[in-house]
Amino acid sequence: QVQLVESGGGLVQAGGSLRLSCTPSTRDFTAYAMGWFRQAPGLEREFVASIDWNGGSTYYADSVKGRFTISRDNAKNTVFLQLNNLKPEDTAVYFCAGRRSYYPGSYYGNQERAHDYDYWGQGTQVTVSS
């Protein structure tokens, strides 16, 4: 039931940059809020960033604020995550997710939760070496 496909992960040195892309496999996500989550081995899946349907509002976890940027190009039905100044603690599998709403939970002042998203990709590995 994979609905999204992530790409762009890889191995990068600390301080380096990476850009992740997320594209649909089966449907149009241009009217949906989108998010990025990540999961390190043995840990819970955690919120990274989210964006509303037209890109007017973006939201970030405190741990990535100022370093990561989420964006979207609805003409291409694609969502991006620009990761700058990467740290070893950013190492994780990064997942793209779609929510059946124009706005993410953060828009309403709610904590972002993985179960608030309806569609997921299989993830792309980001490894940051020290």
N, C-alpha and C positions, 0 to 999 in steps of 0.2 A: 504493500500500500504506500510505497514511496511517492510523494507528490512533488518534492523539491529536490534539486540536485545542487550540491555545493562543490565549488572548485577553488583552487588557488592556495590551498594549504601547502606546507612544506617545512623544510628546515632552514632556520635563519639564526644569525648571531644576535645576541643581546644588543639592543639599540637599533636593530634593523627594522625593516618594514615589510608588510605583506598586504595584499589586497585579495579578499575573498569575494566570490560571486555566488549568487543563488539564482537559479532559473527554474521555472516550473517544468514538470514532466507531463502533467495531465490537465491542467486548468489555468485559467486567467486569475492572477492575484492582484490586479491593478486596483481593485476596490477594497482590498484587505490591508489591515495593519500587518506589519512584518516584524520579526524579531530575530536576534541572534542569541543563542545560548551556548555554553561550553561545559564540557565535562572532563575532568581529569580522573585518572584511575582511582577507584575507591571512593570517589566523592560524588555528591549530588550534582545534578545538572543545575547550573546557575545562570541567571540572567546576565546578559552582556549589554545589549542595546535594542532599541525598538524604534519604529518609525510609523507615522500614520499613513493613510492611503495615498496622499498627494505629496508627502515629504515635508509638509508644513511644520511638523513638530517631531523632534527627536528626543530620545531619553537614553540615559546611560547608567550603568552601575558605577558606583563610586570608584571601584578599582581600576576602571578603564577611562574614566572621564579625563578629557584633555589629551588622550593618546589615540583613542579609536574614534572613527567617524562612520556612522551609518548613512547610507544614501540610497536612492532608488531612481531608476529610469523606467517609468511606466510604459513608454513607447516600446521598450525592449522587454518589458515584463521581467525586469531583473533588479535584484537588491544587492548592494555591495556593503562590505565592511572593510574599511581601511584601518589597518593596524600599524601604528607608528610607535617608535621607541619601545619595542618589545622587550619584555622581561622574561626570565626563565619561568616565573610563576604563571605566565600566560599560556604555557604549554598545556594543551588539551585538545580534545576533539570538538570542533566548532560546528554547531547545528543551526541551520536556517529553519525558521518556523513561520507559518501563516496563521492568522487569527481571523475568524469569521466576524469581523467588525471593521468599521472604518478607522477605529482608534484603538491603541493598545491600552492595557490596564493603567499604565502610568498617566495617561491623559486624565483619568478620573481620580487620580491620587492613590491608586491601589498598587500594592507590591506586585511586581511581575512574577508570574508563576508559569512553569512549563505547562501545567495542565490547562491553562487558559488559552493555549494555542491548539489549533485543530489539525494542522498539516505540518509534516516534518520531512526533512531530508535525512540521509544516512550519515552525514557528517564528513568533515574534512580535517585531517590531522594537522595541527600547528605545533611544531617543536622549536623551542627557543634555547639555544645553547649559551652557556655562560662563558 
